[in-house]
C-alpha cells in the first residue's frame, strides 16, 4: 500500500509556514487553500481532507476539547491528529498528522515547510516537549453527505518519506 506521505499531491510538499493562516483567520477567508501558506492546523486539516476526512476548523484548544466531531484516542493511528506543546495546556498547541509508526507529518516555523518527525524530534524541542495526545476525526465525506469514519487510509509501514524526510 502506498504511504500516506507519498500519496499526497506535490503541492503539499511546497507549502510554506505562515502563522497568520490559521483556521478562521481573515487571511484564510480572503485566500483559501494552501498556496499562500498555512499554519500547522490548516496544513494538518488539508491533509485529512485530501484523504476524505472532514476535520473541524478549530484552533488547538477548541480541537482538544471538541467531542462532537473528534474523539481522544489512547494510541494514534494513521490520519489521527497529534498535539504537542511546551506545557500540558492545549492553548496554542502544535498539530500534526500521524502517518505511521513514530512518524508525524507537520508544518512548523522552525523548518518552514512540511516535514516528518518522530516523537523524539518533538521531545527534543522545548516548545513541543509535551505530547498532549491524539484526536481522531469522526466523519468522512461521501457523495450522500456525512458518514462516520470506519475505514481509513492506513499505512502500516513508514515507507519512503521523500521530500518530507526528517
N, C-alpha and C positions, 0 to 999 in steps of 0.2 A: 504494500500500500504506500502511496506517495505521502511524504511527510507534510505536516501542516505548513511548515515554513516554505518548502519548495512548491507547494500548491498555490501559494499567494501570487497574484499578478506582479509584474515587475514594478509597477508604480508604488507598491508597498515598500520596496527596498530603498526608495529615494526620498521618503517623507522626511522633512526636517522638523526638528523640535521647535515649537513655538508655544511658550507658556500662556500666551493670551488666547489660544484657540482651544478652550475647554468647553464641555457641554453647556449650552445655554448662553454662551458669550455672544456679544454683538459681532465679533469678528467671524464666528462660525455662521451666525444668521445671515450676515452680509455675503459670505462666500463659503457655502457648504462644501464638504469634501476634504480630501487630504492634500490637494495640490498646493495650497497656501501654507501647509504645515499643520501640526497638531500638537496637543499636549499628550501625556500618557493615556489619559482616559479616552480621548477622542480616537487615538490610534487603536487602542485595545478594542473599543466598541466597533470600529470599522472592520477589524479582523474578524470579530464574531459575526458581524452582518454578512461578510463575504461568504461565510460558511452556513448562512441561512438562519442564524440565531438573531433574536431581537432584544438586545440589551437595553435597559432603561437608560435614558440620557441623564444620568445623575452624577453629581460630584462624589468624591471619595466617601465622605462621611454619610451622605444620603444612601449611597450604594451599600455601605457596610450595614446600615440599619434597615434597609429595604427587606420586606418579607413578601411583597406582592408579586414580584417578577423574578426574584433571585432567592436562593437558599444558601446558607452556610453549609460547607461540606468539610468533613474532617480530613479527607485526602483528596488533593486536586487531581483531576483527570484532564486530558487534553481538551482545550477550549474553555476551561474554567478560568475565572479571573482571580488573580492573586494580588493581595495588597501588602505593601511594606511601608514602614515609616520609621522615624527616629525614636518614637515612643509608641505605646500601645493605643494611642488616640488615633481614630480614623480620620480626623480632620486633616486635610492636606496630604493624605496617604498617596503613595505611588501605586499605579495599577499596571499590571502586566497580564499576559495570557500564557497559561500553562500549555506548552506544546509537546511535552514528552517528559521522560524520566529526568528529573532535575534540570529542566530546560524551560526558561520563561522568556518569551518574546516581549520586548517592551521598547518604549521610546523615552529617552531621558535627556535632559540638558547636558549632562556630563559628556555623553557620546555625540549627541546631536542628530543621530539617525537610528533606525531600528537595529536592535542587537539582541542576541540570545545570551542570557546569563544563567548560571546555576545559583543555587541558594547561597553558596559560599561567596560568590561575587557580590551578592546583595549584603550579606552579613559583614563583609569587609569594609563597607561604607557606612559611616555613622548615620547618614540621612535615611538609609534603608535597612538598618541593623535589626529592626523588629519586624518579623513576619506576622502580620495580623491574622492572616488566614486566607481561605479561598471561598469564592462565591460561584454558584452555578446558575446560569440563566435558564429560566423555566420554559420559555417559549421560543418557538421556531416559526419562521414564515412558511406559509403554504398558499397555494392558489385560492383555497377556500376561505382563507383568513388565518386566525391564530390557532396554533395547536401546541400541546405540551411537548417538551423535548423528551424523547425516549431513545433516539439514536443520534449519535454524534460522529463526526469525522474523527476517529481515534487512531492515532499512530503509536503503536506500542514500541517503536524503535525511534531513537533520536534522529537518525538519518543525517543526510548532508544538510548542514545549516547554511551553506552557501554564503551569500553576502551578509547574512545576519550573524555570522560567527562571533565568538566571544571576543 
